[in-house]
Amino acid sequence: MEDVFGDDQWADTMNALWPRKDAQQWTAQDVTALRLDGKFSKSLHSMLRQFSEDAPSKKENMVIELARRLRQPSDVPPALVKVFQDAIKVARDAGLAYWPEGG
């Protein structure tokens, strides 16, 4: 899920929560470069752990913290909005009878 958020969103979150040890600012280009090599979330987490003393201990925490910083509907990536819209449609189409009572 980390890859649906924009590079600017990541850089902004990284600068706010996980500043670099060398006092430089994270840039969108830092993030963009990671999209080219293998698994984006793993590369992003590795870079944070290498260059920030405040890096999150788990990859999952990265997207949680980014999501906490979303302030308006336009901050949510269209791909993520579509996933939720599709899930709502499936649930609505299935109706109440689909969901068993008590587990």
Biopython code that builds the backbone (N, CA, C, O; Angstrom):
import numpy as np
from Bio.PDB.StructureBuilder import StructureBuilder

atoms = [
    (1, "MET", "N", (0.812, -1.190, 0.000)),
    (1, "MET", "CA", (0.000, 0.000, 0.000)),
    (1, "MET", "C", (0.864, 1.266, 0.000)),
    (1, "MET", "O", (0.399, 2.330, -0.409)),
    (2, "GLU", "N", (2.079, 1.162, 0.441)),
    (2, "GLU", "CA", (2.948, 2.335, 0.525)),
    (2, "GLU", "C", (3.143, 3.014, -0.818)),
    (2, "GLU", "O", (3.340, 4.227, -0.889)),
    (3, "ASP", "N", (3.086, 2.216, -1.894)),
    (3, "ASP", "CA", (3.386, 2.770, -3.207)),
    (3, "ASP", "C", (2.270, 3.623, -3.794)),
    (3, "ASP", "O", (2.499, 4.299, -4.797)),
    (4, "VAL", "N", (1.069, 3.622, -3.212)),
    (4, "VAL", "CA", (-0.012, 4.444, -3.762)),
    (4, "VAL", "C", (0.110, 5.906, -3.334)),
    (4, "VAL", "O", (-0.498, 6.777, -3.956)),
    (5, "PHE", "N", (0.874, 6.187, -2.297)),
    (5, "PHE", "CA", (1.058, 7.556, -1.846)),
    (5, "PHE", "C", (2.149, 8.233, -2.661)),
    (5, "PHE", "O", (3.108, 7.593, -3.092)),
    (6, "GLY", "N", (1.993, 9.522, -2.863)),
    (6, "GLY", "CA", (2.918, 10.284, -3.694)),
    (6, "GLY", "C", (4.273, 10.511, -3.034)),
    (6, "GLY", "O", (4.416, 10.466, -1.812)),
    (7, "ASP", "N", (5.244, 10.754, -3.876)),
    (7, "ASP", "CA", (6.604, 10.995, -3.391)),
    (7, "ASP", "C", (6.684, 12.248, -2.523)),
    (7, "ASP", "O", (7.431, 12.281, -1.544)),
    (8, "ASP", "N", (5.912, 13.283, -2.880)),
    (8, "ASP", "CA", (5.883, 14.495, -2.050)),
    (8, "ASP", "C", (5.283, 14.210, -0.679)),
    (8, "ASP", "O", (5.745, 14.744, 0.329)),
    (9, "GLN", "N", (4.250, 13.365, -0.641)),
    (9, "GLN", "CA", (3.642, 13.005, 0.645)),
    (9, "GLN", "C", (4.653, 12.269, 1.518)),
    (9, "GLN", "O", (4.757, 12.530, 2.717)),
    (10, "TRP", "N", (5.391, 11.354, 0.912)),
    (10, "TRP", "CA", (6.394, 10.613, 1.670)),
    (10, "TRP", "C", (7.485, 11.548, 2.177)),
    (10, "TRP", "O", (7.854, 11.489, 3.350)),
    (11, "ALA", "N", (8.005, 12.407, 1.306)),
    (11, "ALA", "CA", (9.091, 13.308, 1.714)),
    (11, "ALA", "C", (8.629, 14.226, 2.846)),
    (11, "ALA", "O", (9.374, 14.460, 3.797)),
    (12, "ASP", "N", (7.415, 14.742, 2.747)),
    (12, "ASP", "CA", (6.881, 15.612, 3.790)),
    (12, "ASP", "C", (6.768, 14.874, 5.124)),
    (12, "ASP", "O", (7.155, 15.398, 6.169)),
    (13, "THR", "N", (6.243, 13.674, 5.076)),
    (13, "THR", "CA", (6.111, 12.862, 6.292)),
    (13, "THR", "C", (7.479, 12.513, 6.864)),
    (13, "THR", "O", (7.690, 12.583, 8.075)),
    (14, "MET", "N", (8.384, 12.145, 6.007)),
    (14, "MET", "CA", (9.731, 11.777, 6.462)),
    (14, "MET", "C", (10.428, 12.962, 7.128)),
    (14, "MET", "O", (11.077, 12.796, 8.160)),
    (15, "ASN", "N", (10.300, 14.148, 6.549)),
    (15, "ASN", "CA", (10.925, 15.329, 7.147)),
    (15, "ASN", "C", (10.298, 15.680, 8.489)),
    (15, "ASN", "O", (10.988, 16.132, 9.403)),
    (16, "ALA", "N", (8.992, 15.471, 8.607)),
    (16, "ALA", "CA", (8.298, 15.805, 9.853)),
    (16, "ALA", "C", (8.556, 14.794, 10.965)),
    (16, "ALA", "O", (8.692, 15.169, 12.130)),
    (17, "LEU", "N", (8.623, 13.508, 10.604)),
    (17, "LEU", "CA", (8.684, 12.468, 11.629)),
    (17, "LEU", "C", (10.029, 11.758, 11.757)),
    (17, "LEU", "O", (10.405, 11.321, 12.844)),
    (18, "TRP", "N", (10.741, 11.646, 10.656)),
    (18, "TRP", "CA", (11.988, 10.885, 10.641)),
    (18, "TRP", "C", (13.106, 11.680, 9.966)),
    (18, "TRP", "O", (13.608, 11.280, 8.916)),
    (19, "PRO", "N", (13.491, 12.795, 10.565)),
    (19, "PRO", "CA", (14.511, 13.641, 9.931)),
    (19, "PRO", "C", (15.843, 12.905, 9.749)),
    (19, "PRO", "O", (16.184, 11.972, 10.476)),
    (20, "ARG", "N", (16.555, 13.371, 8.759)),
    (20, "ARG", "CA", (17.853, 12.766, 8.452)),
    (20, "ARG", "C", (18.888, 13.122, 9.516)),
    (20, "ARG", "O", (18.824, 14.186, 10.131)),
    (21, "LYS", "N", (19.843, 12.214, 9.721)),
    (21, "LYS", "CA", (20.934, 12.438, 10.676)),
    (21, "LYS", "C", (21.819, 13.604, 10.253)),
    (21, "LYS", "O", (22.367, 14.317, 11.094)),
    (22, "ASP", "N", (21.953, 13.792, 8.934)),
    (22, "ASP", "CA", (22.861, 14.819, 8.420)),
    (22, "ASP", "C", (22.201, 16.191, 8.280)),
    (22, "ASP", "O", (22.792, 17.102, 7.700)),
    (23, "ALA", "N", (21.004, 16.346, 8.796)),
    (23, "ALA", "CA", (20.260, 17.606, 8.815)),
    (23, "ALA", "C", (19.813, 18.069, 7.427)),
    (23, "ALA", "O", (19.259, 19.161, 7.301)),
    (24, "GLN", "N", (20.036, 17.278, 6.401)),
    (24, "GLN", "CA", (19.483, 17.600, 5.085)),
    (24, "GLN", "C", (18.006, 17.250, 5.079)),
    (24, "GLN", "O", (17.530, 16.518, 5.947)),
    (25, "GLN", "N", (17.292, 17.770, 4.112)),
    (25, "GLN", "CA", (15.876, 17.475, 3.965)),
    (25, "GLN", "C", (15.673, 16.302, 3.022)),
    (25, "GLN", "O", (16.386, 16.168, 2.027)),
    (26, "TRP", "N", (14.707, 15.459, 3.331)),
    (26, "TRP", "CA", (14.290, 14.428, 2.393)),
    (26, "TRP", "C", (13.616, 15.132, 1.220)),
    (26, "TRP", "O", (12.961, 16.157, 1.406)),
    (27, "THR", "N", (13.769, 14.598, 0.035)),
    (27, "THR", "CA", (13.125, 15.170, -1.139)),
    (27, "THR", "C", (12.269, 14.118, -1.832)),
    (27, "THR", "O", (12.439, 12.917, -1.619)),
    (28, "ALA", "N", (11.359, 14.584, -2.652)),
    (28, "ALA", "CA", (10.549, 13.661, -3.446)),
    (28, "ALA", "C", (11.443, 12.800, -4.330)),
    (28, "ALA", "O", (11.122, 11.640, -4.589)),
    (29, "GLN", "N", (12.548, 13.349, -4.790)),
    (29, "GLN", "CA", (13.476, 12.590, -5.638)),
    (29, "GLN", "C", (14.110, 11.419, -4.881)),
    (29, "GLN", "O", (14.394, 10.378, -5.474)),
    (30, "ASP", "N", (14.331, 11.586, -3.575)),
    (30, "ASP", "CA", (14.836, 10.473, -2.760)),
    (30, "ASP", "C", (13.877, 9.295, -2.824)),
    (30, "ASP", "O", (14.293, 8.140, -2.918)),
    (31, "VAL", "N", (12.602, 9.603, -2.773)),
    (31, "VAL", "CA", (11.562, 8.574, -2.781)),
    (31, "VAL", "C", (11.395, 7.995, -4.185)),
    (31, "VAL", "O", (11.290, 6.780, -4.349)),
    (32, "THR", "N", (11.370, 8.851, -5.179)),
    (32, "THR", "CA", (11.198, 8.415, -6.566)),
    (32, "THR", "C", (12.242, 7.372, -6.947)),
    (32, "THR", "O", (11.926, 6.381, -7.605)),
    (33, "ALA", "N", (13.472, 7.594, -6.538)),
    (33, "ALA", "CA", (14.563, 6.668, -6.879)),
    (33, "ALA", "C", (14.311, 5.268, -6.332)),
    (33, "ALA", "O", (14.758, 4.283, -6.921)),
    (34, "LEU", "N", (13.606, 5.172, -5.219)),
    (34, "LEU", "CA", (13.352, 3.868, -4.601)),
    (34, "LEU", "C", (12.314, 3.053, -5.356)),
    (34, "LEU", "O", (12.270, 1.829, -5.229)),
    (35, "ARG", "N", (11.496, 3.712, -6.125)),
    (35, "ARG", "CA", (10.438, 3.013, -6.866)),
    (35, "ARG", "C", (11.000, 2.159, -7.994)),
    (35, "ARG", "O", (10.306, 1.287, -8.517)),
    (36, "LEU", "N", (12.224, 2.397, -8.365)),
    (36, "LEU", "CA", (12.840, 1.688, -9.483)),
    (36, "LEU", "C", (13.500, 0.379, -9.069)),
    (36, "LEU", "O", (13.757, -0.479, -9.913)),
    (37, "ASP", "N", (13.772, 0.222, -7.792)),
    (37, "ASP", "CA", (14.525, -0.942, -7.305)),
    (37, "ASP", "C", (13.683, -1.824, -6.399)),
    (37, "ASP", "O", (13.439, -1.476, -5.243)),
    (38, "GLY", "N", (13.244, -2.949, -6.907)),
    (38, "GLY", "CA", (12.603, -3.963, -6.071)),
    (38, "GLY", "C", (11.372, -3.490, -5.337)),
    (38, "GLY", "O", (10.594, -2.684, -5.847)),
    (39, "LYS", "N", (11.207, -4.004, -4.124)),
    (39, "LYS", "CA", (10.019, -3.711, -3.321)),
    (39, "LYS", "C", (10.152, -2.326, -2.693)),
    (39, "LYS", "O", (11.049, -2.073, -1.888)),
    (40, "PHE", "N", (9.248, -1.446, -3.076)),
    (40, "PHE", "CA", (9.311, -0.048, -2.647)),
    (40, "PHE", "C", (9.309, 0.091, -1.128)),
    (40, "PHE", "O", (10.148, 0.802, -0.574)),
    (41, "SER", "N", (8.381, -0.575, -0.448)),
    (41, "SER", "CA", (8.265, -0.391, 1.005)),
    (41, "SER", "C", (9.531, -0.839, 1.739)),
    (41, "SER", "O", (9.956, -0.201, 2.701)),
    (42, "LYS", "N", (10.112, -1.915, 1.289)),
    (42, "LYS", "CA", (11.346, -2.397, 1.923)),
    (42, "LYS", "C", (12.491, -1.412, 1.695)),
    (42, "LYS", "O", (13.263, -1.122, 2.609)),
    (43, "SER", "N", (12.592, -0.901, 0.471)),
    (43, "SER", "CA", (13.650, 0.071, 0.168)),
    (43, "SER", "C", (13.467, 1.352, 0.968)),
    (43, "SER", "O", (14.438, 1.919, 1.468)),
    (44, "LEU", "N", (12.228, 1.807, 1.090)),
    (44, "LEU", "CA", (11.941, 3.018, 1.847)),
    (44, "LEU", "C", (12.296, 2.832, 3.320)),
    (44, "LEU", "O", (12.933, 3.692, 3.929)),
    (45, "HIS", "N", (11.883, 1.715, 3.876)),
    (45, "HIS", "CA", (12.182, 1.439, 5.283)),
    (45, "HIS", "C", (13.692, 1.329, 5.516)),
    (45, "HIS", "O", (14.209, 1.844, 6.507)),
    (46, "SER", "N", (14.376, 0.673, 4.624)),
    (46, "SER", "CA", (15.835, 0.534, 4.748)),
    (46, "SER", "C", (16.520, 1.894, 4.703)),
    (46, "SER", "O", (17.435, 2.161, 5.482)),
    (47, "MET", "N", (16.075, 2.751, 3.792)),
    (47, "MET", "CA", (16.678, 4.075, 3.691)),
    (47, "MET", "C", (16.430, 4.873, 4.972)),
    (47, "MET", "O", (17.335, 5.541, 5.472)),
    (48, "LEU", "N", (15.231, 4.806, 5.492)),
    (48, "LEU", "CA", (14.935, 5.520, 6.735)),
    (48, "LEU", "C", (15.808, 5.020, 7.876)),
    (48, "LEU", "O", (16.361, 5.813, 8.637)),
    (49, "ARG", "N", (15.928, 3.720, 7.989)),
    (49, "ARG", "CA", (16.732, 3.153, 9.083)),
    (49, "ARG", "C", (18.209, 3.507, 8.940)),
    (49, "ARG", "O", (18.922, 3.634, 9.936)),
    (50, "GLN", "N", (18.659, 3.665, 7.714)),
    (50, "GLN", "CA", (20.062, 4.006, 7.479)),
    (50, "GLN", "C", (20.351, 5.482, 7.772)),
    (50, "GLN", "O", (21.411, 5.811, 8.304)),
    (51, "PHE", "N", (19.418, 6.366, 7.428)),
    (51, "PHE", "CA", (19.704, 7.801, 7.476)),
    (51, "PHE", "C", (18.960, 8.583, 8.554)),
    (51, "PHE", "O", (19.166, 9.789, 8.684)),
    (52, "SER", "N", (18.099, 7.924, 9.329)),
    (52, "SER", "CA", (17.363, 8.632, 10.376)),
    (52, "SER", "C", (17.452, 7.884, 11.698)),
    (52, "SER", "O", (17.244, 6.672, 11.754)),
    (53, "GLU", "N", (17.759, 8.612, 12.748)),
    (53, "GLU", "CA", (17.807, 8.007, 14.082)),
    (53, "GLU", "C", (16.403, 7.745, 14.624)),
    (53, "GLU", "O", (16.229, 6.973, 15.567)),
    (54, "ASP", "N", (15.409, 8.386, 14.026)),
    (54, "ASP", "CA", (14.025, 8.253, 14.485)),
    (54, "ASP", "C", (13.200, 7.319, 13.608)),
    (54, "ASP", "O", (11.974, 7.295, 13.721)),
    (55, "ALA", "N", (13.838, 6.562, 12.750)),
    (55, "ALA", "CA", (13.133, 5.697, 11.798)),
    (55, "ALA", "C", (12.185, 4.745, 12.516)),
    (55, "ALA", "O", (12.474, 4.283, 13.619)),
    (56, "PRO", "N", (11.054, 4.456, 11.885)),
    (56, "PRO", "CA", (10.109, 3.508, 12.496)),
    (56, "PRO", "C", (10.720, 2.119, 12.566)),
    (56, "PRO", "O", (11.495, 1.725, 11.695)),
    (57, "SER", "N", (10.364, 1.382, 13.607)),
    (57, "SER", "CA", (10.935, 0.045, 13.779)),
    (57, "SER", "C", (10.336, -0.964, 12.805)),
    (57, "SER", "O", (10.982, -1.955, 12.464)),
    (58, "LYS", "N", (9.102, -0.718, 12.354)),
    (58, "LYS", "CA", (8.433, -1.645, 11.436)),
    (58, "LYS", "C", (7.986, -0.911, 10.187)),
    (58, "LYS", "O", (7.649, 0.272, 10.232)),
    (59, "LYS", "N", (7.986, -1.625, 9.072)),
    (59, "LYS", "CA", (7.504, -1.038, 7.816)),
    (59, "LYS", "C", (6.059, -0.577, 7.945)),
    (59, "LYS", "O", (5.696, 0.476, 7.421)),
    (60, "GLU", "N", (5.234, -1.353, 8.637)),
    (60, "GLU", "CA", (3.826, -1.034, 8.758)),
    (60, "GLU", "C", (3.606, 0.344, 9.377)),
    (60, "GLU", "O", (2.649, 1.040, 9.037)),
    (61, "ASN", "N", (4.490, 0.729, 10.279)),
    (61, "ASN", "CA", (4.345, 2.016, 10.961)),
    (61, "ASN", "C", (4.533, 3.194, 10.005)),
    (61, "ASN", "O", (4.026, 4.287, 10.259)),
    (62, "MET", "N", (5.255, 2.977, 8.917)),
    (62, "MET", "CA", (5.476, 4.067, 7.962)),
    (62, "MET", "C", (4.152, 4.551, 7.385)),
    (62, "MET", "O", (3.857, 5.746, 7.416)),
    (63, "VAL", "N", (3.362, 3.631, 6.862)),
    (63, "VAL", "CA", (2.108, 4.032, 6.213)),
    (63, "VAL", "C", (1.067, 4.481, 7.242)),
    (63, "VAL", "O", (0.227, 5.329, 6.941)),
    (64, "ILE", "N", (1.116, 3.928, 8.431)),
    (64, "ILE", "CA", (0.213, 4.378, 9.499)),
    (64, "ILE", "C", (0.481, 5.849, 9.805)),
    (64, "ILE", "O", (-0.447, 6.651, 9.906)),
    (65, "GLU", "N", (1.745, 6.187, 9.949)),
    (65, "GLU", "CA", (2.099, 7.572, 10.274)),
    (65, "GLU", "C", (1.780, 8.509, 9.116)),
    (65, "GLU", "O", (1.326, 9.631, 9.341)),
    (66, "LEU", "N", (2.007, 8.069, 7.889)),
    (66, "LEU", "CA", (1.659, 8.895, 6.741)),
    (66, "LEU", "C", (0.152, 9.122, 6.716)),
    (66, "LEU", "O", (-0.300, 10.245, 6.492)),
    (67, "ALA", "N", (-0.619, 8.081, 6.940)),
    (67, "ALA", "CA", (-2.089, 8.199, 6.922)),
    (67, "ALA", "C", (-2.579, 9.158, 8.010)),
    (67, "ALA", "O", (-3.563, 9.867, 7.803)),
    (68, "ARG", "N", (-1.927, 9.189, 9.136)),
    (68, "ARG", "CA", (-2.315, 10.104, 10.217)),
    (68, "ARG", "C", (-2.131, 11.558, 9.825)),
    (68, "ARG", "O", (-2.738, 12.454, 10.412)),
    (69, "ARG", "N", (-1.297, 11.782, 8.839)),
    (69, "ARG", "CA", (-1.008, 13.155, 8.410)),
    (69, "ARG", "C", (-1.933, 13.623, 7.280)),
    (69, "ARG", "O", (-1.838, 14.773, 6.853)),
    (70, "LEU", "N", (-2.810, 12.769, 6.798)),
    (70, "LEU", "CA", (-3.752, 13.175, 5.757)),
    (70, "LEU", "C", (-4.737, 14.161, 6.370)),
    (70, "LEU", "O", (-5.299, 13.889, 7.431)),
    (71, "ARG", "N", (-4.950, 15.282, 5.731)),
    (71, "ARG", "CA", (-5.784, 16.337, 6.317)),
    (71, "ARG", "C", (-7.080, 16.595, 5.555)),
    (71, "ARG", "O", (-8.044, 17.101, 6.130)),
    (72, "GLN", "N", (-7.113, 16.258, 4.283)),
    (72, "GLN", "CA", (-8.315, 16.526, 3.494)),
    (72, "GLN", "C", (-8.517, 15.396, 2.490)),
    (72, "GLN", "O", (-7.571, 14.678, 2.163)),
    (73, "PRO", "N", (-9.736, 15.236, 2.005)),
    (73, "PRO", "CA", (-10.014, 14.124, 1.086)),
    (73, "PRO", "C", (-9.066, 14.062, -0.113)),
    (73, "PRO", "O", (-8.728, 12.974, -0.580)),
    (74, "SER", "N", (-8.644, 15.199, -0.603)),
    (74, "SER", "CA", (-7.748, 15.203, -1.765)),
    (74, "SER", "C", (-6.366, 14.640, -1.448)),
    (74, "SER", "O", (-5.598, 14.346, -2.364)),
    (75, "ASP", "N", (-6.036, 14.486, -0.163)),
    (75, "ASP", "CA", (-4.751, 13.883, 0.231)),
    (75, "ASP", "C", (-4.744, 12.374, 0.035)),
    (75, "ASP", "O", (-3.677, 11.763, -0.040)),
    (76, "VAL", "N", (-5.924, 11.767, -0.048)),
    (76, "VAL", "CA", (-6.026, 10.318, -0.195)),
    (76, "VAL", "C", (-5.830, 9.972, -1.673)),
    (76, "VAL", "O", (-6.542, 10.501, -2.527)),
    (77, "PRO", "N", (-4.874, 9.093, -1.987)),
    (77, "PRO", "CA", (-4.604, 8.751, -3.386)),
    (77, "PRO", "C", (-5.832, 8.139, -4.063)),
    (77, "PRO", "O", (-6.544, 7.339, -3.455)),
    (78, "PRO", "N", (-6.079, 8.513, -5.312)),
    (78, "PRO", "CA", (-7.236, 7.973, -6.043)),
    (78, "PRO", "C", (-7.280, 6.441, -6.057)),
    (78, "PRO", "O", (-8.361, 5.858, -5.979)),
    (79, "ALA", "N", (-6.133, 5.789, -6.156)),
    (79, "ALA", "CA", (-6.117, 4.319, -6.172)),
    (79, "ALA", "C", (-6.665, 3.752, -4.867)),
    (79, "ALA", "O", (-7.349, 2.728, -4.876)),
    (80, "LEU", "N", (-6.375, 4.399, -3.764)),
    (80, "LEU", "CA", (-6.865, 3.938, -2.467)),
    (80, "LEU", "C", (-8.370, 4.211, -2.329)),
    (80, "LEU", "O", (-9.108, 3.389, -1.785)),
    (81, "VAL", "N", (-8.807, 5.345, -2.813)),
    (81, "VAL", "CA", (-10.239, 5.657, -2.804)),
    (81, "VAL", "C", (-10.994, 4.597, -3.589)),
    (81, "VAL", "O", (-12.046, 4.129, -3.153)),
    (82, "LYS", "N", (-10.463, 4.218, -4.743)),
    (82, "LYS", "CA", (-11.124, 3.208, -5.581)),
    (82, "LYS", "C", (-11.220, 1.866, -4.860)),
    (82, "LYS", "O", (-12.252, 1.201, -4.943)),
    (83, "VAL", "N", (-10.189, 1.463, -4.169)),
    (83, "VAL", "CA", (-10.219, 0.196, -3.428)),
    (83, "VAL", "C", (-11.355, 0.207, -2.410)),
    (83, "VAL", "O", (-12.100, -0.766, -2.293)),
    (84, "PHE", "N", (-11.485, 1.307, -1.677)),
    (84, "PHE", "CA", (-12.551, 1.390, -0.682)),
    (84, "PHE", "C", (-13.923, 1.457, -1.344)),
    (84, "PHE", "O", (-14.877, 0.861, -0.844)),
    (85, "GLN", "N", (-14.035, 2.165, -2.448)),
    (85, "GLN", "CA", (-15.313, 2.213, -3.164)),
    (85, "GLN", "C", (-15.707, 0.818, -3.648)),
    (85, "GLN", "O", (-16.871, 0.429, -3.551)),
    (86, "ASP", "N", (-14.731, 0.067, -4.168)),
    (86, "ASP", "CA", (-15.005, -1.301, -4.625)),
    (86, "ASP", "C", (-15.435, -2.198, -3.468)),
    (86, "ASP", "O", (-16.350, -3.009, -3.612)),
    (87, "ALA", "N", (-14.766, -2.050, -2.311)),
    (87, "ALA", "CA", (-15.123, -2.859, -1.139)),
    (87, "ALA", "C", (-16.535, -2.530, -0.665)),
    (87, "ALA", "O", (-17.285, -3.429, -0.283)),
    (88, "ILE", "N", (-16.899, -1.263, -0.686)),
    (88, "ILE", "CA", (-18.246, -0.854, -0.289)),
    (88, "ILE", "C", (-19.267, -1.436, -1.255)),
    (88, "ILE", "O", (-20.325, -1.902, -0.832)),
    (89, "LYS", "N", (-18.963, -1.413, -2.541)),
    (89, "LYS", "CA", (-19.882, -1.958, -3.542)),
    (89, "LYS", "C", (-20.090, -3.460, -3.340)),
    (89, "LYS", "O", (-21.220, -3.942, -3.409)),
    (90, "VAL", "N", (-19.013, -4.196, -3.091)),
    (90, "VAL", "CA", (-19.125, -5.642, -2.855)),
    (90, "VAL", "C", (-20.002, -5.908, -1.640)),
    (90, "VAL", "O", (-20.887, -6.763, -1.677)),
    (91, "ALA", "N", (-19.751, -5.173, -0.565)),
    (91, "ALA", "CA", (-20.544, -5.363, 0.653)),
    (91, "ALA", "C", (-22.005, -5.005, 0.423)),
    (91, "ALA", "O", (-22.900, -5.717, 0.878)),
    (92, "ARG", "N", (-22.247, -3.913, -0.277)),
    (92, "ARG", "CA", (-23.622, -3.479, -0.540)),
    (92, "ARG", "C", (-24.343, -4.505, -1.426)),
    (92, "ARG", "O", (-25.490, -4.863, -1.160)),
    (93, "ASP", "N", (-23.663, -4.971, -2.476)),
    (93, "ASP", "CA", (-24.266, -5.943, -3.388)),
    (93, "ASP", "C", (-24.521, -7.289, -2.708)),
    (93, "ASP", "O", (-25.495, -7.969, -3.029)),
    (94, "ALA", "N", (-23.660, -7.671, -1.780)),
    (94, "ALA", "CA", (-23.817, -8.946, -1.085)),
    (94, "ALA", "C", (-25.023, -8.919, -0.153)),
    (94, "ALA", "O", (-25.687, -9.937, 0.047)),
    (95, "GLY", "N", (-25.296, -7.770, 0.403)),
    (95, "GLY", "CA", (-26.441, -7.643, 1.295)),
    (95, "GLY", "C", (-26.180, -8.231, 2.667)),
    (95, "GLY", "O", (-25.120, -8.800, 2.927)),
    (96, "LEU", "N", (-27.154, -8.086, 3.528)),
    (96, "LEU", "CA", (-27.022, -8.540, 4.905)),
    (96, "LEU", "C", (-26.949, -10.053, 5.029)),
    (96, "LEU", "O", (-26.301, -10.557, 5.946)),
    (97, "ALA", "N", (-27.589, -10.785, 4.140)),
    (97, "ALA", "CA", (-27.631, -12.252, 4.243)),
    (97, "ALA", "C", (-26.254, -12.875, 4.061)),
    (97, "ALA", "O", (-26.021, -13.995, 4.515)),
    (98, "TYR", "N", (-25.353, -12.183, 3.415)),
    (98, "TYR", "CA", (-24.025, -12.725, 3.145)),
    (98, "TYR", "C", (-23.183, -12.840, 4.410)),
    (98, "TYR", "O", (-22.360, -13.748, 4.528)),
    (99, "TRP", "N", (-23.380, -11.941, 5.339)),
    (99, "TRP", "CA", (-22.532, -11.869, 6.523)),
    (99, "TRP", "C", (-23.149, -12.699, 7.649)),
    (99, "TRP", "O", (-24.190, -12.332, 8.194)),
    (100, "PRO", "N", (-22.504, -13.826, 7.999)),
    (100, "PRO", "CA", (-23.072, -14.703, 9.031)),
    (100, "PRO", "C", (-23.090, -14.006, 10.404)),
    (100, "PRO", "O", (-22.179, -13.255, 10.753)),
    (101, "GLU", "N", (-24.137, -14.277, 11.149)),
    (101, "GLU", "CA", (-24.271, -13.741, 12.498)),
    (101, "GLU", "C", (-23.328, -14.481, 13.433)),
    (101, "GLU", "O", (-23.163, -15.696, 13.321)),
    (102, "GLY", "N", (-22.713, -13.754, 14.351)),
    (102, "GLY", "CA", (-21.890, -14.372, 15.389)),
    (102, "GLY", "C", (-20.571, -14.953, 14.920)),
    (102, "GLY", "O", (-20.025, -15.836, 15.581)),
    (103, "GLY", "N", (-20.046, -14.488, 13.806)),
    (103, "GLY", "CA", (-18.695, -14.882, 13.456)),
    (103, "GLY", "C", (-18.574, -15.713, 12.297)),
    (103, "GLY", "O", (-17.465, -16.096, 11.925)),
]
sb = StructureBuilder()
sb.init_structure("model")
sb.init_model(0)
sb.init_chain("A")
sb.init_seg("    ")
for serial, (resi, resn, name, xyz) in enumerate(atoms, 1):
    if name == "N":
        sb.init_residue(resn, " ", resi, " ")
    sb.init_atom(name, np.array(xyz, "f"), 0.0, 1.0, " ", f" {name:<3s}", serial, name[0])
structure = sb.get_structure()
